[in-house]
């Protein structure tokens, strides 16, 4: 094995690059989430699908919890708790 080192320097992204990356990913992922939610809404067609009010509540609850979790991840005040017990 040789001791050659990689001459490429790894430099941290600039704040502008980080922002551009965030915007690009956030827009794409949000658009995908909105499209998925719209598809769930398409299940409202009673002639095609059998559903009941409890189903709708479960779906809405799961989506609301996912949004709450996403918001918690962006909140710097939220303490990241890691617990371990034997």
KOLVEX-837621 format. One record per residue: residue number from 1; x, y, z of N, C-alpha, C in turn. Coordinates in Angstrom, 1 decimal. Last residue first. Layout:
REM KOLVEX-837621
{NUM; {X; Y; Z}; {X; Y; Z}; {X; Y; Z}},
...
END
This chain:
REM KOLVEX-837621
{86; {-30.5; -0.3; 31.3}; {-30.4; -1.8; 31.2}; {-31.4; -2.4; 32.1}},
{85; {-31.2; 2.5; 29.3}; {-31.3; 1.8; 30.6}; {-31.1; 0.3; 30.3}},
{84; {-30.7; 5.7; 28.0}; {-30.4; 4.3; 27.9}; {-30.5; 3.7; 29.3}},
{83; {-31.7; 8.5; 26.1}; {-31.7; 7.8; 27.3}; {-31.3; 6.3; 27.0}},
{82; {-31.3; 11.7; 25.0}; {-30.9; 10.3; 24.7}; {-30.8; 9.6; 26.0}},
{81; {-32.8; 14.5; 23.9}; {-32.7; 13.6; 25.0}; {-32.3; 12.2; 24.4}},
{80; {-32.3; 17.6; 22.9}; {-32.2; 16.2; 22.3}; {-31.8; 15.3; 23.4}},
{79; {-34.5; 20.2; 23.6}; {-33.3; 19.4; 24.1}; {-33.4; 18.0; 23.4}},
{78; {-35.2; 22.9; 21.7}; {-35.6; 21.5; 22.0}; {-34.4; 20.8; 22.4}},
{77; {-34.2; 25.3; 20.9}; {-34.5; 25.2; 22.3}; {-34.9; 23.7; 22.7}},
{76; {-34.2; 25.3; 18.1}; {-32.9; 25.1; 18.9}; {-33.1; 24.9; 20.4}},
{75; {-36.3; 23.6; 16.1}; {-36.3; 24.5; 17.3}; {-35.0; 24.3; 18.1}},
{74; {-36.3; 21.7; 14.2}; {-35.8; 23.0; 13.8}; {-35.7; 24.0; 15.0}},
{73; {-37.5; 19.5; 15.5}; {-36.1; 19.4; 15.0}; {-35.5; 20.7; 14.6}},
{72; {-40.1; 20.5; 15.9}; {-39.2; 20.3; 17.0}; {-37.7; 20.2; 16.6}},
{71; {-41.1; 20.3; 13.2}; {-40.9; 21.7; 13.9}; {-40.0; 21.6; 15.1}},
{70; {-41.1; 17.5; 12.9}; {-40.3; 18.3; 12.1}; {-40.0; 19.7; 12.7}},
{69; {-43.1; 17.0; 14.9}; {-41.7; 16.4; 15.0}; {-40.7; 17.2; 14.2}},
{68; {-45.3; 18.2; 13.7}; {-44.8; 18.6; 15.0}; {-43.4; 18.2; 15.3}},
{67; {-45.5; 16.7; 11.4}; {-45.2; 18.1; 11.3}; {-44.7; 18.6; 12.6}},
{66; {-46.2; 14.2; 12.5}; {-45.0; 14.3; 11.7}; {-44.6; 15.8; 11.6}},
{65; {-48.6; 14.9; 13.7}; {-47.5; 14.5; 14.6}; {-46.2; 14.6; 13.8}},
{64; {-50.2; 15.3; 11.4}; {-50.0; 16.4; 12.4}; {-48.8; 16.1; 13.3}},
{63; {-50.2; 12.7; 10.3}; {-49.6; 13.9; 9.6}; {-49.3; 15.0; 10.5}},
{62; {-51.5; 11.3; 12.3}; {-50.2; 10.9; 11.9}; {-49.5; 12.1; 11.2}},
{61; {-54.0; 12.6; 12.3}; {-53.2; 12.6; 13.5}; {-51.7; 12.3; 13.2}},
{60; {-54.9; 12.0; 9.7}; {-54.7; 13.4; 10.1}; {-53.8; 13.5; 11.3}},
{59; {-55.2; 9.2; 10.0}; {-54.3; 9.8; 9.0}; {-53.9; 11.2; 9.4}},
{58; {-57.1; 9.0; 12.1}; {-55.8; 8.4; 12.2}; {-54.8; 9.0; 11.2}},
{57; {-59.3; 10.4; 10.9}; {-58.7; 10.9; 12.1}; {-57.3; 10.3; 12.3}},
{56; {-59.9; 8.6; 8.8}; {-59.5; 10.0; 8.5}; {-58.8; 10.6; 9.7}},
{55; {-60.7; 6.4; 10.3}; {-59.5; 6.3; 9.3}; {-59.0; 7.7; 9.1}},
{54; {-63.0; 7.3; 11.6}; {-61.8; 6.9; 12.4}; {-60.5; 6.8; 11.5}},
{53; {-64.8; 7.6; 9.4}; {-64.2; 8.8; 10.1}; {-63.0; 8.5; 11.0}},
{52; {-63.9; 5.2; 6.9}; {-64.8; 5.7; 7.9}; {-64.1; 6.8; 8.6}},
{51; {-64.2; 3.9; 3.5}; {-63.4; 4.5; 4.6}; {-64.4; 4.9; 5.7}},
{50; {-63.6; 2.6; 0.4}; {-64.4; 2.4; 1.6}; {-63.6; 3.0; 2.8}},
{49; {-63.5; 4.1; -2.8}; {-62.8; 3.7; -1.6}; {-63.8; 3.6; -0.4}},
{48; {-65.0; 5.0; -5.0}; {-63.8; 4.1; -5.2}; {-63.3; 3.5; -3.9}},
{47; {-67.0; 6.6; -4.0}; {-67.4; 5.6; -5.0}; {-66.2; 4.6; -5.2}},
{46; {-65.7; 8.4; -2.4}; {-66.4; 7.4; -1.8}; {-66.9; 6.3; -2.7}},
{45; {-62.7; 9.9; -2.5}; {-63.7; 9.4; -3.4}; {-64.4; 8.2; -2.9}},
{44; {-60.6; 10.4; -0.8}; {-61.9; 10.8; -0.4}; {-63.0; 10.4; -1.3}},
{43; {-58.1; 9.9; -1.8}; {-58.8; 8.8; -1.2}; {-60.2; 9.1; -0.7}},
{42; {-57.0; 12.3; -2.4}; {-57.7; 11.7; -3.5}; {-58.5; 10.4; -3.0}},
{41; {-55.5; 12.9; -0.1}; {-56.8; 13.5; -0.3}; {-57.7; 12.9; -1.4}},
{40; {-53.3; 11.5; -0.7}; {-54.1; 11.0; 0.4}; {-55.5; 11.6; 0.2}},
{39; {-52.4; 13.2; -2.7}; {-52.7; 11.8; -3.1}; {-53.6; 11.2; -2.0}},
{38; {-51.7; 15.4; -1.2}; {-52.8; 15.5; -2.1}; {-53.3; 14.1; -2.6}},
{37; {-49.5; 14.3; 0.2}; {-50.7; 14.7; 1.0}; {-51.9; 14.8; 0.0}},
{36; {-47.7; 14.1; -1.9}; {-48.2; 12.9; -1.2}; {-49.4; 13.2; -0.4}},
{35; {-47.4; 16.8; -2.5}; {-48.0; 15.9; -3.6}; {-48.5; 14.6; -2.9}},
{34; {-46.2; 17.7; -0.2}; {-47.5; 18.2; -0.6}; {-48.1; 17.3; -1.6}},
{33; {-43.8; 16.2; -0.4}; {-44.7; 16.0; 0.8}; {-46.1; 16.5; 0.4}},
{32; {-42.6; 17.4; -2.7}; {-42.9; 16.0; -2.6}; {-43.9; 15.6; -1.5}},
{31; {-42.3; 20.0; -1.7}; {-43.2; 19.7; -2.9}; {-43.6; 18.3; -2.9}},
{30; {-40.4; 19.5; 0.3}; {-41.7; 20.1; 0.6}; {-42.7; 19.8; -0.5}},
{29; {-38.2; 18.6; -1.2}; {-38.9; 17.7; -0.3}; {-40.3; 18.2; 0.1}},
{28; {-37.7; 20.9; -2.8}; {-38.0; 19.6; -3.4}; {-38.7; 18.7; -2.5}},
{27; {-37.2; 22.9; -0.9}; {-38.3; 23.1; -1.9}; {-38.7; 21.7; -2.5}},
{26; {-35.1; 21.8; 0.6}; {-36.3; 22.1; 1.2}; {-37.5; 22.2; 0.2}},
{25; {-33.0; 21.7; -1.4}; {-33.5; 20.4; -0.8}; {-34.9; 20.7; -0.1}},
{24; {-32.7; 24.4; -2.0}; {-32.9; 23.4; -3.0}; {-33.6; 22.2; -2.5}},
{23; {-32.2; 25.6; 0.5}; {-33.4; 26.0; -0.3}; {-33.7; 24.9; -1.3}},
{22; {-29.8; 24.2; 1.3}; {-31.0; 24.1; 2.1}; {-32.2; 24.4; 1.3}},
{21; {-28.1; 25.2; -0.8}; {-28.3; 23.7; -0.6}; {-29.6; 23.5; 0.2}},
{20; {-28.1; 27.9; -0.2}; {-28.6; 27.4; -1.5}; {-28.9; 25.9; -1.4}},
{19; {-26.9; 27.8; 2.4}; {-28.3; 28.4; 2.2}; {-28.9; 27.8; 0.9}},
{18; {-24.4; 26.9; 1.8}; {-25.2; 26.1; 2.7}; {-26.7; 26.5; 2.5}},
{17; {-23.5; 28.9; 0.2}; {-23.6; 27.6; -0.4}; {-24.5; 26.7; 0.5}},
{16; {-23.4; 31.0; 2.0}; {-24.3; 31.1; 0.8}; {-24.5; 29.7; 0.2}},
{15; {-21.5; 30.1; 3.9}; {-22.9; 30.3; 4.3}; {-23.9; 30.4; 3.1}},
{14; {-19.5; 27.6; 2.2}; {-19.8; 29.0; 2.7}; {-21.2; 29.1; 3.1}},
{13; {-18.3; 24.4; 3.3}; {-19.2; 25.3; 2.4}; {-19.4; 26.6; 3.1}},
{12; {-14.9; 23.8; 4.0}; {-16.3; 23.9; 4.5}; {-17.1; 24.8; 3.5}},
{11; {-12.8; 21.9; 1.9}; {-13.1; 23.2; 2.6}; {-14.6; 23.2; 2.9}},
{10; {-10.2; 19.8; 1.6}; {-11.7; 19.8; 1.8}; {-12.0; 21.1; 2.5}},
{9; {-7.9; 19.7; -1.0}; {-8.2; 20.2; 0.3}; {-9.8; 20.2; 0.4}},
{8; {-6.2; 17.2; -2.6}; {-7.4; 18.0; -2.6}; {-7.7; 18.4; -1.2}},
{7; {-4.2; 15.3; -2.4}; {-3.8; 16.7; -2.5}; {-5.0; 17.7; -2.4}},
{6; {-4.0; 12.5; -0.4}; {-4.9; 13.2; -1.4}; {-4.6; 14.7; -1.3}},
{5; {-0.9; 10.9; -0.3}; {-2.0; 11.6; 0.4}; {-2.8; 12.3; -0.7}},
{4; {0.6; 7.7; -0.4}; {0.2; 8.9; -1.1}; {-1.0; 9.6; -0.4}},
{3; {1.8; 5.4; 0.5}; {1.5; 6.5; 1.5}; {1.1; 7.8; 0.8}},
{2; {0.5; 2.3; -0.7}; {1.3; 3.5; -0.8}; {0.9; 4.5; 0.2}},
{1; {0.8; -1.2; 0.0}; {0.0; 0.0; 0.0}; {0.9; 1.2; 0.0}},
END
